[in-house]
Amino acid sequence: MKDYKLSKQIKRFSLILIILGAIGIAFGFYSAPSNIDESKEILANMSQDDYGGEYVDDVHGGGYNQEFGYEALSHHYDHDKHVFYQLQNKPWAAIYVPALFFMMISLGVLAFYAIQRASQAGWSIVLYRLMEGVTGYLLPGSILVIIILVFSALKFNHLFIWMDPEVVAYDEIIRNKVGYLNIPFFFARAIIYITGWVLYRNITRRLSLKQDTNNDVSVHKKLFKFSAGFLVFFLISESMMSWDWIMSIDPHWFSTLFGWYVFAGMFVSGITTLALITIYLKSQDYLDFVNESHIHDLAKFMFGVSVFWAYLWFSQFMLIWYSNIPEEVTYFITRIEDYNLLFFGMVVLNLIFPLIVLMNSDFKKTNFIVILTGIVIVIGHYLDVYNMIMPSAVGDMWSFGATEIGGFLFFLGIFIYVVFKEISKAPIMVKGDPYVVESKTFQYYNLD
């Protein structure tokens, strides 16, 4: 068994992704309008198909403004200014989506790690160092998200309309929420979330490394207690994070299922990423203690949580659509009309494909199948985050261009470098855990 060393190939690959991504992002900000006249010129050069629909009808025909969310504001903000804000938001939203997505992958793995520790599972112990590596991205990933949020608070963009006093002055619904949706309290909550997540990650990482040289069972008990307590904090903080960083972009809409829905997406994305990293490192002869039964169990989680995500997606959609409350169904109308292919396409990627493929037990142990399904799931849940952010941020002015692709590549490059760098900092196999032998010899028996 050899410990992992960060390879030159990984360094080079991540650097290339970061550079290409930075170029795409820079192009997006360069091409964004700086005033209303520039936005009018951009709009004049765009065909109707380029931005996905008839803009005027969407904004004024139904009495619902995608940027400001209610009819009153459409009287105070003319069409040109509205388009200007949407086009100005476009590059910011293009980097906010991947920044949030990769941070949530790390957070999803942290939750998975805590569950394994709290349940004292035996099979997953050989994967602990990989989980700790992925969660190493949580602090830098959270900082990158916070930086974007700070720029929003400083009025560099209009992603969060409740941060604009002019909007709040005309909006009774947002004014009624100002006790919760205000900038000081917003960032205070964000600091609490991130501090709690990072503290748990660092404490358990330190204890895990201590356990390598200490067979005292007291370390195992501390890890159990910390993890059980953290899961309580996580369930509360993750839900509030989803309200603050995602749902408040559309402050007139709310869903009581939203926290669970976001959790399911980040959870399956994190587990899928963990499976892909495991298979990659095993192919590089670093994980000789990981067998096909471990891969099978990861694939089982990929399958099961995909079904759980689909259940929440359908429940949220069905309950809101069936109730037919105007301020609620508008959330889905916008996405069905302007994001139809993405909205329903992600259901195919996140449920139909993994359901059909991973239903077979043998496929769960086939690396190629797990990799293929994993890539589809990661792309599908990236589109899910895209669908949660873009309609409220840019309306029907969305696209997949250099900025969107660049944003994804930029944060992917940072994620890859940080994760593999963290994995290289410690022995790739834990020692001292009372169940480590059980994990090394774990075998899944198919009774069929």
C-alpha positions as CSV (number, residue, x, y, z in Angstrom):
1,M,0.0,0.0,0.0
2,K,1.4,3.4,-1.0
3,D,0.3,6.8,0.0
4,Y,-1.0,9.2,-2.6
5,K,1.3,12.0,-3.9
6,L,-0.2,14.9,-5.9
7,S,0.9,14.2,-9.5
8,K,2.1,16.7,-12.0
9,Q,-0.7,15.6,-14.3
10,I,-3.3,16.6,-11.8
11,K,-1.6,20.0,-11.2
12,R,-1.3,20.7,-14.9
13,F,-4.8,19.6,-15.6
14,S,-6.3,21.7,-12.8
15,L,-4.2,24.7,-13.9
16,I,-5.4,24.4,-17.5
17,L,-9.0,24.3,-16.3
18,I,-8.5,27.4,-14.1
19,I,-6.9,29.4,-16.9
20,L,-9.5,28.4,-19.5
21,G,-12.3,29.1,-17.0
22,A,-10.8,32.5,-16.1
23,I,-10.7,33.5,-19.8
24,G,-14.4,32.5,-20.2
25,I,-15.3,34.5,-17.1
26,A,-13.3,37.5,-18.2
27,F,-15.1,37.4,-21.5
28,G,-18.5,37.3,-19.8
29,F,-17.8,40.4,-17.7
30,Y,-16.2,42.2,-20.6
31,S,-19.2,41.6,-22.8
32,A,-21.8,42.5,-20.2
33,P,-23.4,45.9,-20.6
34,S,-22.3,48.8,-18.4
35,N,-25.3,51.0,-19.1
36,I,-28.8,50.8,-20.5
37,D,-27.8,51.9,-24.0
38,E,-25.3,49.0,-24.3
39,S,-28.0,46.6,-23.2
40,K,-30.4,47.9,-25.7
41,E,-27.8,47.4,-28.4
42,I,-27.1,43.8,-27.2
43,L,-30.8,43.1,-27.2
44,A,-31.2,44.5,-30.7
45,N,-28.6,42.1,-32.0
46,M,-30.2,39.1,-30.4
47,S,-32.8,37.1,-32.1
48,Q,-35.9,35.8,-30.2
49,D,-34.5,32.3,-30.2
50,D,-31.2,33.4,-28.7
51,Y,-32.6,34.2,-25.3
52,G,-35.4,31.7,-25.1
53,G,-38.7,33.5,-25.5
54,E,-40.7,36.6,-26.0
55,Y,-39.4,38.9,-23.3
56,V,-42.1,41.6,-23.3
57,D,-44.9,39.0,-22.9
58,D,-43.1,37.3,-20.1
59,V,-42.6,40.5,-18.1
60,H,-45.7,42.4,-18.7
61,G,-48.3,40.0,-20.1
62,G,-48.8,38.0,-17.0
63,G,-48.4,40.8,-14.4
64,Y,-45.3,39.0,-13.0
65,N,-41.8,40.5,-13.3
66,Q,-39.1,37.8,-13.3
67,E,-36.5,40.2,-11.8
68,F,-38.7,41.9,-9.2
69,G,-41.4,39.2,-8.8
70,Y,-44.6,41.3,-8.6
71,E,-46.7,43.6,-10.7
72,A,-46.2,46.8,-8.7
73,L,-42.5,47.1,-9.6
74,S,-43.1,46.7,-13.3
75,H,-44.7,50.2,-13.1
76,H,-41.5,51.6,-11.6
77,Y,-38.9,49.8,-13.7
78,D,-39.2,50.1,-17.4
79,H,-38.4,47.4,-19.8
80,D,-35.0,48.7,-20.8
81,K,-33.7,48.9,-17.2
82,H,-35.1,45.4,-16.5
83,V,-33.2,43.9,-19.4
84,F,-30.1,45.8,-18.3
85,Y,-30.2,44.3,-14.9
86,Q,-30.7,40.8,-16.3
87,L,-27.8,41.1,-18.7
88,Q,-25.6,42.6,-15.9
89,N,-26.5,39.7,-13.7
90,K,-25.6,37.1,-16.3
91,P,-21.8,36.8,-15.7
92,W,-22.4,37.0,-11.9
93,A,-24.9,34.2,-12.0
94,A,-22.6,32.2,-14.3
95,I,-20.0,32.1,-11.6
96,Y,-22.4,31.9,-8.7
97,V,-23.9,28.6,-9.9
98,P,-20.6,26.6,-10.1
99,A,-19.2,28.3,-6.9
100,L,-22.3,27.1,-5.0
101,F,-22.4,23.7,-6.8
102,F,-18.8,22.6,-5.9
103,M,-19.1,24.0,-2.4
104,M,-22.2,21.9,-1.9
105,I,-20.5,18.8,-3.2
106,S,-18.0,19.2,-0.4
107,L,-20.8,19.9,2.1
108,G,-22.6,16.8,0.9
109,V,-19.6,14.6,1.5
110,L,-19.2,16.1,4.9
111,A,-22.7,15.1,5.8
112,F,-22.0,11.6,4.4
113,Y,-18.8,11.4,6.5
114,A,-20.7,12.4,9.6
115,I,-23.4,9.8,9.0
116,Q,-20.8,7.1,8.6
117,R,-19.1,8.2,11.8
118,A,-22.3,8.5,13.8
119,S,-23.7,5.2,12.6
120,Q,-20.3,3.5,13.2
121,A,-20.5,1.9,9.8
122,G,-17.8,-0.6,9.0
123,W,-17.8,-0.8,5.2
124,S,-16.8,2.9,4.6
125,I,-13.8,3.2,6.8
126,V,-11.4,2.6,4.0
127,L,-12.9,5.7,2.2
128,Y,-12.5,8.1,5.2
129,R,-9.3,9.8,3.9
130,L,-11.0,10.4,0.5
131,M,-14.0,11.9,2.3
132,E,-11.6,14.1,4.3
133,G,-9.9,15.2,1.1
134,V,-13.2,16.3,-0.5
135,T,-14.3,18.1,2.6
136,G,-11.0,20.0,2.5
137,Y,-12.5,22.1,-0.3
138,L,-15.3,23.3,2.0
139,L,-13.5,26.3,3.5
140,P,-12.1,27.7,0.2
141,G,-15.3,26.9,-1.6
142,S,-17.4,28.7,1.1
143,I,-15.1,31.7,1.0
144,L,-15.5,31.9,-2.8
145,V,-19.3,31.9,-2.4
146,I,-19.1,34.5,0.3
147,I,-17.0,36.8,-1.9
148,I,-19.8,36.7,-4.6
149,L,-22.4,37.4,-1.9
150,V,-20.3,40.4,-0.7
151,F,-20.2,41.8,-4.2
152,S,-24.0,41.4,-4.3
153,A,-24.4,43.3,-1.1
154,L,-22.1,46.0,-2.5
155,K,-24.5,46.5,-5.5
156,F,-22.1,45.1,-8.1
157,N,-25.1,43.0,-9.3
158,H,-28.8,42.5,-8.7
159,L,-28.9,38.7,-7.9
160,F,-30.6,39.4,-4.6
161,I,-33.2,42.0,-5.1
162,W,-34.0,42.2,-1.4
163,M,-30.6,43.8,-0.9
164,D,-31.8,46.8,-3.0
165,P,-33.5,49.5,-0.7
166,E,-35.3,50.9,-3.8
167,V,-36.9,47.5,-4.4
168,V,-37.8,47.0,-0.8
169,A,-39.5,50.4,-0.6
170,Y,-42.0,49.4,-3.2
171,D,-42.4,45.7,-2.2
172,E,-44.7,45.0,0.8
173,I,-43.9,41.3,0.8
174,I,-40.1,41.8,1.1
175,R,-40.6,44.6,3.7
176,N,-42.5,42.0,5.8
177,K,-39.4,39.8,5.6
178,V,-36.8,42.5,6.4
179,G,-36.4,41.2,9.9
180,Y,-34.8,38.1,8.4
181,L,-33.7,39.3,5.0
182,N,-31.3,42.1,5.9
183,I,-27.6,42.2,5.0
184,P,-26.1,42.2,8.5
185,F,-28.1,39.2,9.7
186,F,-27.6,37.5,6.3
187,F,-23.8,37.5,6.7
188,A,-24.0,36.7,10.4
189,R,-25.9,33.6,9.6
190,A,-23.4,32.7,6.8
191,I,-20.5,33.0,9.2
192,I,-22.3,30.7,11.7
193,Y,-23.0,28.1,9.0
194,I,-19.4,28.0,7.6
195,T,-17.8,28.1,11.1
196,G,-19.8,25.2,12.2
197,W,-19.1,23.1,9.1
198,V,-15.4,23.9,9.1
199,L,-14.9,23.4,12.8
200,Y,-16.5,19.9,12.6
201,R,-14.4,19.0,9.6
202,N,-11.1,20.2,11.2
203,I,-11.8,18.6,14.5
204,T,-12.7,15.2,13.0
205,R,-9.7,15.4,10.7
206,R,-7.4,16.0,13.6
207,L,-8.9,13.2,15.6
208,S,-8.8,10.9,12.6
209,L,-5.0,11.6,12.2
210,K,-4.5,11.1,15.9
211,Q,-6.2,7.7,15.7
212,D,-3.6,6.6,13.2
213,T,-1.0,6.5,16.0
214,N,-3.3,5.8,18.9
215,N,-5.4,2.7,19.2
216,D,-7.3,4.1,22.2
217,V,-11.0,3.5,21.6
218,S,-11.7,6.9,23.3
219,V,-10.8,8.6,20.0
220,H,-13.4,6.5,18.2
221,K,-16.0,7.5,20.8
222,K,-15.2,11.2,20.4
223,L,-15.6,11.0,16.6
224,F,-19.0,9.3,17.2
225,K,-20.2,12.0,19.6
226,F,-18.9,14.9,17.5
227,S,-20.6,13.5,14.4
228,A,-23.9,12.8,16.1
229,G,-24.0,16.3,17.4
230,F,-22.9,17.9,14.2
231,L,-25.7,16.2,12.2
232,V,-28.3,18.1,14.3
233,F,-26.5,21.4,13.5
234,F,-26.1,20.4,9.8
235,L,-29.8,19.7,9.3
236,I,-30.7,23.2,10.6
237,S,-27.8,25.1,9.0
238,E,-28.1,23.4,5.6
239,S,-31.8,24.3,5.4
240,M,-31.2,27.9,6.4
241,M,-28.3,28.1,3.9
242,S,-30.6,26.9,1.1
243,W,-33.1,29.6,2.0
244,D,-30.5,32.3,2.2
245,W,-28.2,31.5,-0.7
246,I,-30.7,30.1,-3.1
247,M,-34.3,30.6,-2.3
248,S,-33.9,34.3,-1.4
249,I,-32.9,35.1,-5.0
250,D,-36.7,34.8,-5.6
251,P,-37.9,36.2,-2.3
252,H,-41.6,36.0,-3.1
253,W,-41.6,32.3,-3.4
254,F,-41.0,29.7,-0.7
255,S,-41.3,25.9,-0.3
256,T,-41.2,24.0,3.0
257,L,-39.5,21.1,1.1
258,F,-36.7,23.3,-0.3
259,G,-34.1,22.5,2.4
260,W,-34.6,18.8,1.9
261,Y,-34.6,19.1,-1.8
262,V,-31.3,21.0,-1.8
263,F,-29.8,18.5,0.6
264,A,-30.8,15.5,-1.6
265,G,-29.1,17.2,-4.6
266,M,-25.8,18.0,-2.7
267,F,-25.8,14.6,-1.0
268,V,-26.0,12.5,-4.2
269,S,-23.6,14.8,-5.9
270,G,-21.1,14.4,-3.1
271,I,-21.5,10.6,-3.0
272,T,-21.1,10.4,-6.8
273,T,-18.0,12.6,-6.7
274,L,-16.6,10.3,-4.0
275,A,-17.2,7.3,-6.1
276,L,-15.5,8.8,-9.1
277,I,-12.4,9.8,-7.1
278,T,-12.3,6.3,-5.6
279,I,-12.4,4.6,-8.9
280,Y,-9.8,7.0,-10.3
281,L,-7.3,6.5,-7.5
282,K,-7.9,2.7,-7.6
283,S,-7.0,2.7,-11.3
284,Q,-3.8,4.5,-10.3
285,D,-3.0,1.6,-7.8
286,Y,-3.4,3.6,-4.7
287,L,-6.5,1.8,-3.2
288,D,-5.6,-1.9,-3.2
289,F,-7.8,-2.3,0.0
290,V,-10.9,-1.0,-1.8
291,N,-12.8,-3.8,-3.6
292,E,-15.8,-4.0,-5.8
293,S,-18.1,-4.3,-2.8
294,H,-17.2,-0.8,-1.7
295,I,-17.8,0.5,-5.2
296,H,-21.1,-1.4,-5.1
297,D,-22.2,0.3,-1.9
298,L,-21.3,3.8,-3.2
299,A,-23.4,3.0,-6.3
300,K,-26.3,1.9,-4.1
301,F,-26.2,5.3,-2.4
302,M,-26.1,7.0,-5.8
303,F,-29.1,5.0,-6.8
304,G,-31.1,5.4,-3.6
305,V,-30.5,9.1,-3.1
306,S,-31.3,9.8,-6.8
307,V,-34.8,8.3,-6.1
308,F,-35.1,10.3,-2.9
309,W,-34.2,13.5,-4.8
310,A,-36.8,12.6,-7.5
311,Y,-39.4,12.0,-4.8
312,L,-38.8,15.5,-3.3
313,W,-38.7,17.1,-6.8
314,F,-42.1,15.6,-7.6
315,S,-43.6,16.3,-4.2
316,Q,-42.6,20.0,-4.3
317,F,-43.8,20.4,-7.9
318,M,-47.1,18.5,-7.4
319,L,-48.1,20.2,-4.2
320,I,-47.5,23.7,-5.5
321,W,-48.9,23.1,-9.0
322,Y,-52.1,21.4,-7.5
323,S,-52.6,24.2,-5.1
324,N,-52.6,26.8,-8.0
325,I,-51.6,29.7,-5.8
326,P,-50.4,32.4,-8.2
327,E,-47.3,33.5,-6.2
328,E,-46.2,29.8,-5.8
329,V,-46.9,28.4,-9.3
330,T,-45.0,31.3,-11.0
331,Y,-41.8,29.6,-9.9
332,F,-42.6,26.6,-12.0
333,I,-44.2,28.5,-14.9
334,T,-41.1,30.5,-15.4
335,R,-39.0,27.4,-15.6
336,I,-41.4,25.4,-17.7
337,E,-41.8,28.2,-20.3
338,D,-38.3,29.5,-20.5
339,Y,-36.2,26.6,-19.3
340,N,-38.3,23.7,-20.5
341,L,-35.5,21.5,-21.8
342,L,-33.3,22.0,-18.8
343,F,-36.1,21.7,-16.3
344,F,-37.4,18.4,-17.5
345,G,-34.1,17.2,-18.9
346,M,-32.4,17.2,-15.5
347,V,-35.1,14.8,-14.3
348,V,-34.0,12.4,-17.0
349,L,-30.4,12.8,-16.0
350,N,-31.0,12.7,-12.3
351,L,-33.6,10.0,-12.1
352,I,-34.4,8.1,-15.3
353,F,-30.9,7.3,-16.3
354,P,-29.5,6.2,-12.9
355,L,-32.7,4.3,-12.2
356,I,-32.5,2.3,-15.4
357,V,-28.7,1.7,-15.2
358,L,-28.1,1.2,-11.5
359,M,-31.1,-1.0,-11.0
360,N,-28.9,-3.9,-11.9
361,S,-26.7,-5.1,-9.0
362,D,-23.9,-6.2,-11.3
363,F,-23.7,-2.8,-12.9
364,K,-23.1,-1.2,-9.5
365,K,-19.8,-3.1,-9.4
366,T,-18.8,-2.3,-13.0
367,N,-16.4,0.7,-12.9
368,F,-17.2,1.9,-16.4
369,I,-21.0,1.9,-15.7
370,V,-20.5,3.7,-12.4
371,I,-18.3,6.3,-14.0
372,L,-20.7,6.9,-16.8
373,T,-23.7,7.2,-14.5
374,G,-21.7,9.4,-12.1
375,I,-20.8,11.9,-14.8
376,V,-24.5,12.0,-15.9
377,I,-25.6,12.6,-12.3
378,V,-23.0,15.4,-11.7
379,I,-24.0,17.2,-14.9
380,G,-27.7,16.7,-14.0
381,H,-27.4,18.2,-10.6
382,Y,-25.3,21.1,-11.9
383,L,-28.2,21.8,-14.2
384,D,-30.5,21.5,-11.1
385,V,-28.5,24.3,-9.4
386,Y,-28.6,26.2,-12.7
387,N,-32.4,25.9,-12.7
388,M,-32.6,27.2,-9.2
389,I,-30.5,30.3,-9.8
390,M,-30.8,31.5,-13.4
391,P,-34.6,32.0,-13.9
392,S,-34.8,34.5,-11.0
393,A,-31.4,36.1,-11.8
394,V,-31.5,36.5,-15.6
395,G,-35.0,35.5,-16.6
396,D,-35.2,34.3,-20.2
397,M,-31.8,35.9,-21.1
398,W,-30.1,32.6,-20.2
399,S,-27.6,30.8,-22.4
400,F,-24.7,28.3,-22.3
401,G,-21.8,30.3,-23.6
402,A,-18.2,31.0,-22.8
403,T,-19.0,32.5,-19.4
404,E,-21.1,29.6,-18.2
405,I,-18.7,27.0,-19.5
406,G,-15.7,29.1,-18.2
407,G,-17.3,29.4,-14.7
408,F,-17.8,25.6,-14.5
409,L,-14.2,24.9,-15.6
410,F,-12.7,27.5,-13.3
411,F,-14.3,26.1,-10.1
412,L,-13.8,22.5,-11.3
413,G,-10.1,23.2,-11.6
414,I,-9.9,24.7,-8.1
415,F,-11.9,21.8,-6.7
416,I,-9.7,19.2,-8.3
417,Y,-6.5,20.8,-7.1
418,V,-7.6,21.4,-3.5
419,V,-9.2,17.9,-3.1
420,F,-6.2,15.9,-4.4
421,K,-3.8,18.2,-2.5
422,E,-5.7,17.4,0.7
423,I,-5.7,13.7,0.0
424,S,-1.9,13.8,-0.4
425,K,-1.4,15.4,3.0
426,A,-2.1,12.2,5.0
427,P,-1.8,8.4,4.7
428,I,-4.5,7.3,2.3
429,M,-5.6,4.5,4.7
430,V,-6.8,5.2,8.2
431,K,-5.4,3.2,11.1
432,G,-6.5,2.5,14.7
433,D,-10.3,2.4,14.0
434,P,-11.8,-0.6,15.7
435,Y,-13.7,-1.6,12.6
436,V,-10.9,-1.2,10.1
437,V,-10.4,-4.9,9.5
438,E,-14.1,-5.3,8.8
439,S,-13.9,-2.5,6.3
440,K,-10.9,-4.0,4.5
441,T,-12.5,-7.4,4.2
442,F,-16.0,-6.1,3.4
443,Q,-18.0,-8.2,1.0
444,Y,-21.4,-7.6,-0.4
445,Y,-23.4,-10.8,-0.9
446,N,-26.1,-10.8,-3.5
447,L,-28.7,-13.2,-2.3
448,D,-30.3,-13.2,-5.8
